[in-house]
Amino acid sequence: MSLVLVFEQVLNGLQFGIMLFLMAAGLTLIFGVMGLINLAHGSLYMVGAFAAAAVAGATGSFVLALLAALAAAAMAGAIVELAVIRRLYDRDHLDQVLATFALILIFSEGTRWIFGSFPLFLDIPTYLRGPVTLPGGIQYPLYRIALIVIGLIVAAGLGLMIARTRIGIQIRAGENDREMIAALGVDISKLYTLVFALGAALAGFAGALVGAIQSVQVGMGEPVLILAFVVIVVGGIGSIKGALVGSLLVGLTDTLGGVFLPRILNAFMDVSSAANIGSSIASMAIYILMGAVLIWRPTGLFGARL
């Protein structure tokens, strides 16, 4: 087991974690401010990926593709909030789950109707192709490095917005006491629409960035949504800092577990048995992590104490 392999997999885990953060940040904002369980968040991730692939195919510009992903996902999120979600705030969580699950079906069939059933492909721009040489002579894809940097910049910007701006103060106040900020003159309906559109834009942006690594296809958001829920449970609901730390923990656990657990078990067991058991444990590693965190901190690492 070489140090080069370890370092490469750590970077892969960081890149995966950063992409999870872009999904989980919007999800934790929506749940923290609105108290809404939004199963359709993964569909907004898919909308961003398809919008980016379509615009990149038409214009050849990756930057325009990213802007289109942000705009399309934010617009879809705002429309969904105004047309459907707004009627669910005072409803039971089961009603929210059923309604947002219906939205998944609508988005999936609508996307299939517009783009067809075949996957689309979003090319990595020429200026981000190829490897970059890191300290120690390690070769690593430049695009994945760019994803890590872009994600950290977005995380920093989002943190500053929540901590230092007027809208950020309103969002934090909305998490704690929605009735009070409404009584103080804040238009809670506009705030909800803005938060939902912001969360949708982050999800769509993540979908566009990942679309250049994997194919863009219908249903691509649902597996990522499951991991995003794990992230916000680990990090703490409503916490952007928790979403970032939880995303990195889940990304590293999933990546390193999948690569190294079979190798470690191989030292003590038969090769084929080690591979099978290692793969099984690796697939459960993030849920084991979640269980361990909840035993220690039932509200997550950065959630409000009970």
VOGU-3710 file (C-alpha; in Angstrom, 3 decimals, decimal comma):
1> mslvlvfeqv> 0,000/0,000/0,000  1,880/3,049/-1,268  1,706/6,579/0,099  0,886/7,799/-3,406  -2,274/5,656/-3,463  -3,276/6,881/0,011  -2,780/10,526/-0,967  -4,721/10,097/-4,214  -7,641/8,467/-2,417  -7,666/11,182/0,256
11> lnglqfgiml> -7,972/13,757/-2,537  -10,743/11,696/-4,143  -12,532/11,621/-0,797  -12,155/15,390/-0,384  -13,515/16,013/-3,877  -16,468/13,708/-3,253  -17,098/15,333/0,119  -17,049/18,849/-1,328  -19,639/17,864/-3,941  -21,779/16,348/-1,184
21> flmaagltli> -21,484/19,633/0,711  -23,038/21,582/-2,162  -26,013/19,216/-1,996  -26,220/19,022/1,781  -25,831/22,780/2,377  -29,004/23,570/0,465  -30,831/20,668/2,056  -29,886/21,672/5,595  -30,864/25,302/4,938  -34,279/24,249/3,655
31> fgvmglinla> -34,898/21,857/6,533  -33,456/24,202/9,161  -35,378/27,306/8,094  -38,604/25,769/6,805  -38,764/22,486/8,706  -39,461/20,835/5,345  -38,410/17,326/4,309  -37,588/17,793/0,622  -37,070/14,494/-1,170  -37,053/16,338/-4,516
41> hgslymvgaf> -33,705/18,004/-3,774  -31,907/15,343/-5,819  -34,108/16,195/-8,800  -32,816/19,772/-8,690  -29,285/18,336/-8,807  -30,358/16,494/-11,975  -31,927/19,649/-13,455  -28,631/21,513/-13,062  -26,681/18,697/-14,713  -29,022/18,490/-17,714
51> aaaavagatg> -29,149/22,273/-18,121  -25,338/22,420/-18,094  -25,024/19,565/-20,601  -27,563/21,163/-22,947  -25,982/24,634/-22,847  -22,442/23,245/-23,153  -23,524/21,221/-26,185  -25,124/24,282/-27,799  -22,440/26,880/-27,007  -19,275/24,914/-26,214
61> sfvlallaal> -18,737/27,094/-23,124  -18,285/25,400/-19,763  -18,682/28,693/-17,879  -22,032/29,358/-19,567  -23,012/25,776/-18,738  -22,361/26,374/-15,023  -24,305/29,650/-15,091  -27,178/27,882/-16,847  -27,158/25,157/-14,194  -27,364/27,737/-11,419
71> aaaamagaiv> -30,150/29,669/-13,150  -32,195/26,611/-14,174  -32,026/24,943/-10,768  -32,800/28,187/-8,909  -35,744/28,898/-11,216  -37,054/25,345/-10,876  -36,692/25,594/-7,096  -38,542/28,914/-6,930  -41,387/27,597/-9,103  -41,684/24,427/-7,041
81> elavirrlyd> -41,741/26,426/-3,801  -44,401/28,807/-5,074  -46,589/26,147/-6,697  -46,279/23,184/-4,328  -44,039/23,551/-1,290  -45,761/26,664/0,050  -48,855/24,588/0,719  -46,935/22,044/2,806  -45,346/24,116/5,590  -48,183/23,559/8,037
91> rdhldqvlat> -48,785/19,977/6,983  -47,544/16,784/8,583  -44,089/15,510/7,581  -45,723/12,503/5,919  -47,597/14,854/3,576  -44,315/16,603/2,767  -42,632/13,293/1,998  -45,458/12,143/-0,277  -45,672/15,466/-2,133  -41,932/15,785/-2,699
101> falilifseg> -41,744/12,125/-3,762  -44,387/12,940/-6,373  -42,153/15,797/-7,522  -39,315/13,292/-8,068  -41,544/11,356/-10,480  -42,635/14,528/-12,261  -39,063/15,779/-12,680  -37,818/12,368/-13,837  -40,524/11,875/-16,462  -40,360/15,517/-17,548
111> trwifgsfpl> -36,601/15,303/-18,033  -36,961/12,024/-19,943  -39,619/13,639/-22,146  -37,423/16,658/-22,955  -33,980/15,041/-23,254  -34,782/11,394/-23,908  -33,700/8,293/-22,025  -30,097/8,240/-23,189  -27,394/9,843/-21,010  -25,755/13,117/-21,999
121> fldiptylrg> -22,086/13,933/-21,609  -20,520/17,161/-20,406  -16,911/17,548/-21,519  -14,229/18,883/-19,207  -12,984/22,219/-20,624  -9,580/22,088/-22,319  -7,979/24,398/-19,756  -8,876/21,974/-16,946  -7,905/18,726/-18,677  -4,923/16,587/-17,893
131> pvtlpggiqy> -3,033/15,996/-14,677  -1,241/18,420/-12,398  1,941/17,550/-10,528  1,561/17,854/-6,768  4,343/17,853/-4,143  6,112/14,527/-4,121  5,657/14,099/-7,866  2,067/12,853/-7,547  -0,026/13,219/-10,715  -3,650/14,119/-10,074
141> plyrialivi> -6,411/15,319/-12,453  -6,526/19,105/-12,647  -10,321/19,130/-12,908  -10,734/17,322/-9,591  -8,384/19,817/-7,933  -10,515/22,596/-9,430  -13,659/20,991/-7,959  -12,114/20,986/-4,482  -11,064/24,642/-4,788  -14,422/25,768/-6,224
151> glivaaglgl> -16,302/23,918/-3,488  -14,201/25,478/-0,732  -14,740/28,941/-2,234  -18,505/28,351/-2,332  -18,420/27,077/1,266  -16,520/30,178/2,412  -18,879/32,495/0,530  -21,942/30,757/1,920  -20,531/30,916/5,440  -19,837/34,648/5,092
161> miartrigiq> -23,323/35,248/3,696  -24,971/33,436/6,611  -22,755/35,117/9,234  -22,270/38,665/7,923  -25,164/39,743/5,678  -28,678/40,947/6,419  -30,260/38,054/4,552  -28,016/35,689/6,507  -29,256/37,172/9,771  -32,831/36,653/8,612
171> iragendrem> -32,095/33,041/7,672  -30,520/32,348/11,082  -33,414/34,065/12,816  -35,864/32,045/10,731  -34,254/28,854/11,988  -34,823/29,890/15,605  -38,157/31,724/15,622  -40,098/32,141/12,385  -43,088/33,778/14,054  -40,931/36,466/15,674
181> iaalgvdisk> -39,160/37,586/12,485  -42,523/37,669/10,702  -43,843/39,905/13,508  -40,800/42,174/13,042  -41,764/42,863/9,432  -39,755/40,301/7,491  -41,719/38,880/4,547  -41,454/35,231/5,499  -42,909/34,043/2,179  -40,192/35,802/0,169
191> lytlvfalga> -37,551/34,529/2,591  -38,747/30,950/2,122  -38,716/31,295/-1,670  -35,210/32,772/-1,575  -33,860/30,027/0,691  -35,434/27,300/-1,427  -34,062/28,819/-4,640  -30,599/29,163/-3,048  -30,614/25,526/-1,954  -31,780/24,455/-5,411
201> alagfagalv> -29,041/26,514/-7,089  -26,360/24,855/-4,944  -27,717/21,408/-5,846  -27,842/22,276/-9,553  -24,306/23,658/-9,428  -23,079/20,405/-7,885  -24,867/18,424/-10,588  -23,189/20,461/-13,321  -19,721/20,038/-11,822  -20,123/16,288/-11,347
211> gaiqsvqvgm> -21,674/15,946/-14,807  -18,241/16,418/-16,347  -16,939/13,359/-14,448  -19,867/10,981/-14,908  -22,692/10,773/-17,419  -25,746/13,001/-17,030  -28,827/10,793/-16,785  -32,315/10,619/-15,350  -32,331/9,600/-11,692  -28,717/10,608/-11,031
221> gepvlilafv> -29,703/12,747/-8,041  -31,374/10,158/-5,832  -28,229/8,261/-4,675  -26,546/11,585/-3,886  -29,639/12,729/-1,974  -29,394/9,708/0,342  -25,779/10,589/1,121  -26,749/14,245/1,648  -29,285/13,185/4,285  -26,555/11,178/6,006
231> vivvggigsi> -24,348/14,282/5,912  -26,864/16,582/7,590  -27,613/13,972/10,259  -23,882/13,626/10,995  -23,170/17,365/10,853  -26,336/18,597/12,547  -29,509/19,900/10,944  -29,419/23,596/10,079  -25,650/23,998/10,446  -23,572/25,024/7,403
241> kgalvgsllv> -20,389/24,243/9,330  -21,858/20,860/10,225  -22,739/20,232/6,578  -19,137/20,915/5,533  -17,533/18,782/8,245  -20,112/16,026/7,784  -19,591/16,030/4,007  -15,841/15,665/4,342  -16,229/12,865/6,893  -18,718/10,980/4,717
251> gltdtlggvf> -16,693/11,538/1,543  -13,460/10,316/3,095  -15,145/7,379/4,860  -16,872/6,206/1,690  -13,808/6,588/-0,551  -11,107/5,296/1,775  -13,305/2,473/3,066  -14,080/1,236/-0,422  -10,412/1,170/-1,434  -8,557/0,092/1,689
261> lprilnafmd> -10,880/-2,174/3,704  -10,523/-5,107/1,272  -6,723/-4,581/1,263  -6,544/-4,532/5,053  -8,696/-7,651/5,426  -6,625/-9,357/2,749  -3,726/-9,451/5,196  -5,744/-11,679/7,557  -8,070/-13,646/5,287  -8,379/-15,437/1,980
271> vssaanigss> -8,202/-12,964/-0,940  -11,689/-13,600/-2,355  -13,344/-13,638/1,080  -11,543/-10,451/2,102  -12,710/-8,678/-1,026  -16,345/-9,676/-0,491  -16,427/-8,854/3,219  -14,429/-5,666/2,695  -16,824/-4,470/-0,003  -19,821/-5,217/2,207
281> iasmaiyilm> -18,374/-3,344/5,191  -17,282/-0,455/2,958  -20,837/-0,038/1,646  -22,047/0,241/5,258  -19,172/2,423/6,504  -20,966/5,768/6,234  -23,990/4,390/8,094  -21,725/2,994/10,794  -20,190/6,484/11,014  -23,653/8,037/11,294
291> gavliwrptg> -24,657/5,616/14,037  -21,477/6,283/16,011  -21,973/10,066/15,789  -25,616/9,825/16,879  -24,683/7,689/19,876  -22,173/10,362/20,913  -24,147/13,443/19,823  -27,842/12,697/19,103  -28,284/16,064/17,343  -25,165/15,704/15,174
301> lfgarl> -21,700/17,187/15,518  -22,827/20,827/15,278  -26,552/20,543/15,887  -28,290/22,318/18,745  -27,984/20,425/22,021  -31,163/18,842/23,315
//
